[in-house]
């Protein structure tokens, strides 16, 4: 399961923090271990990653794939739920679907995150093209990840964010 087929059709349950252990054999089968040669292991703190995706199945898959000891991961179903998590403190990386089902889009959420935490990284995912002007307006730490994407592409972006801290 190297490629994830992503869609945004289902609304899901409330925002869930993912701190429970996961099956490392499953994680290794789908995603290689992070490359620690970049110096990422020297970072003083855990990378805080906030995933926002309105597709329930995709939230579960991404949550299982990308949690490990070097990350604190929260997975939310909407921008509104993510805003509640943001009130708890800053996040290092926001990974958000552009087309969320609520009144705020992933782009709206990204702007709010960057207003509060200008050094945060933003990864916007979408089945449609994300204009280069929209990304440029978000700053140098904003990236687009077209759906469907390979899990290793997102892993690479998370490693890049960690190494830049």
C-alpha positions as CSV (number, residue, x, y, z in Angstrom):
1,X,0.0,0.0,0.0
2,X,2.5,2.6,-1.2
3,X,0.0,5.0,-2.6
4,X,-2.9,6.4,-0.7
5,X,-6.1,7.1,-2.7
6,X,-7.4,10.2,-1.0
7,X,-10.9,11.7,-1.1
8,X,-12.9,14.1,0.9
9,X,-16.4,12.6,1.1
10,X,-17.1,11.6,4.7
11,X,-17.5,13.6,7.8
12,X,-16.0,12.0,10.9
13,X,-15.9,12.0,14.6
14,X,-14.4,14.6,16.9
15,X,-10.7,15.5,16.8
16,X,-8.6,12.7,18.3
17,X,-5.2,12.9,19.8
18,X,-3.2,9.9,18.7
19,X,-0.9,8.8,21.6
20,X,-1.7,5.1,21.9
21,X,0.9,2.6,20.7
22,X,0.6,1.4,17.1
23,X,1.7,-1.8,15.3
24,X,5.3,-1.1,14.2
25,X,5.2,-4.0,11.8
26,X,2.3,-2.4,10.0
27,X,4.1,1.0,9.9
28,X,7.2,-0.5,8.6
29,X,5.3,-2.3,5.8
30,X,3.8,1.0,4.6
31,X,6.4,3.6,5.5
32,X,10.1,3.3,5.9
33,X,11.7,4.6,9.1
34,X,12.7,8.3,9.1
35,X,16.1,9.2,7.8
36,X,17.9,10.4,10.9
37,X,21.2,11.2,9.1
38,X,19.8,14.7,8.4
39,X,20.3,15.7,12.0
40,X,16.6,15.4,12.8
41,X,17.4,13.2,15.8
42,X,19.3,16.1,17.4
43,X,16.1,18.3,17.6
44,X,15.3,19.0,21.2
45,X,11.6,18.4,21.1
46,X,9.0,16.2,19.6
47,X,7.6,17.4,16.3
48,X,3.9,18.4,16.8
49,X,1.9,17.6,13.7
50,X,-1.8,18.5,13.2
51,X,-3.6,16.6,10.5
52,X,-6.9,17.9,9.3
53,X,-8.9,15.7,6.9
54,X,-12.7,15.3,6.6
55,X,-12.5,11.8,5.1
56,X,-12.8,9.4,8.1
57,X,-10.9,6.5,6.5
58,X,-8.0,8.7,5.4
59,X,-7.7,10.2,8.9
60,X,-7.4,6.7,10.4
61,X,-4.8,5.7,7.8
62,X,-2.7,8.8,8.1
63,X,-2.9,8.7,11.9
64,X,-1.5,5.1,11.9
65,X,1.1,5.8,9.3
66,X,2.6,8.9,10.7
67,X,2.6,8.5,14.4
68,X,5.9,7.5,16.2
69,X,8.0,8.5,19.1
70,X,9.4,11.6,17.5
71,X,6.0,13.1,16.8
72,X,3.0,14.3,18.7
73,X,0.1,13.8,16.3
74,X,-3.5,15.1,16.4
75,X,-6.0,14.2,13.8
76,X,-9.1,16.4,13.3
77,X,-12.1,16.1,11.0
78,X,-12.6,19.9,10.4
79,X,-10.9,23.2,10.6
80,X,-13.1,24.1,13.5
81,X,-11.9,21.1,15.5
82,X,-8.3,22.0,14.6
83,X,-8.8,25.6,15.9
84,X,-9.7,24.1,19.3
85,X,-6.5,22.1,19.2
86,X,-4.6,25.2,18.3
87,X,-5.8,26.9,21.4
88,X,-3.8,24.3,23.4
89,X,-0.5,25.6,22.0
90,X,1.5,25.9,18.8
91,X,2.0,23.1,16.3
92,X,5.1,22.7,14.2
93,X,3.3,21.3,11.1
94,X,-0.2,21.6,9.8
95,X,-1.2,19.0,7.2
96,X,-4.7,20.0,5.9
97,X,-7.0,19.1,3.1
98,X,-7.9,22.3,1.2
99,X,-11.5,21.3,0.7
100,X,-12.9,20.7,4.2
101,X,-16.6,20.3,4.8
102,X,-17.1,23.1,7.3
103,X,-17.3,26.8,6.9
104,X,-13.4,27.1,6.9
105,X,-11.2,25.7,4.2
106,X,-7.8,24.3,4.8
107,X,-6.4,27.5,3.3
108,X,-8.3,29.6,5.8
109,X,-6.9,27.3,8.6
110,X,-3.4,27.6,7.3
111,X,-3.6,31.4,7.4
112,X,-4.8,31.2,11.1
113,X,-2.0,28.8,12.0
114,X,0.6,31.0,10.5
115,X,-0.8,34.1,12.1
116,X,-0.3,32.4,15.5
117,X,2.9,30.5,14.7
118,X,4.8,32.1,11.8
119,X,7.5,29.5,11.8
120,X,5.0,26.6,11.4
121,X,5.1,24.5,8.3
122,X,2.0,24.0,6.2
123,X,1.2,21.1,3.9
124,X,-2.0,21.5,1.9
125,X,-3.4,18.5,0.2
126,X,-6.0,18.5,-2.6
127,X,-7.3,16.6,-5.5
128,X,-7.2,19.8,-7.5
129,X,-4.2,22.0,-8.3
130,X,-3.2,24.5,-5.6
131,X,-2.2,27.8,-7.2
132,X,1.4,28.9,-6.8
133,X,0.2,32.3,-5.7
134,X,-1.8,30.9,-2.8
135,X,1.3,28.9,-1.6
136,X,3.6,31.9,-2.0
137,X,1.2,34.0,0.0
138,X,1.6,31.5,2.9
139,X,5.3,31.9,2.9
140,X,8.4,29.8,2.4
141,X,7.3,26.9,4.6
142,X,4.1,26.1,2.7
143,X,3.9,23.1,0.4
144,X,1.3,21.5,-1.8
145,X,0.8,17.8,-1.9
146,X,-1.6,16.7,-4.7
147,X,-3.9,13.8,-4.0
148,X,-3.4,10.9,-4.4
149,X,0.1,11.1,-2.9
150,X,2.7,8.6,-1.9
151,X,3.2,8.3,1.9
152,X,6.9,8.8,1.4
153,X,6.3,12.2,0.0
154,X,4.5,13.4,3.1
155,X,7.2,11.7,5.3
156,X,9.9,13.7,3.4
157,X,8.1,16.9,4.1
158,X,7.7,16.1,7.8
159,X,11.5,15.3,7.9
160,X,12.2,18.6,6.2
161,X,10.1,20.5,8.8
162,X,11.9,18.7,11.6
163,X,15.3,19.3,10.2
164,X,14.6,23.1,9.9
165,X,13.8,23.6,13.6
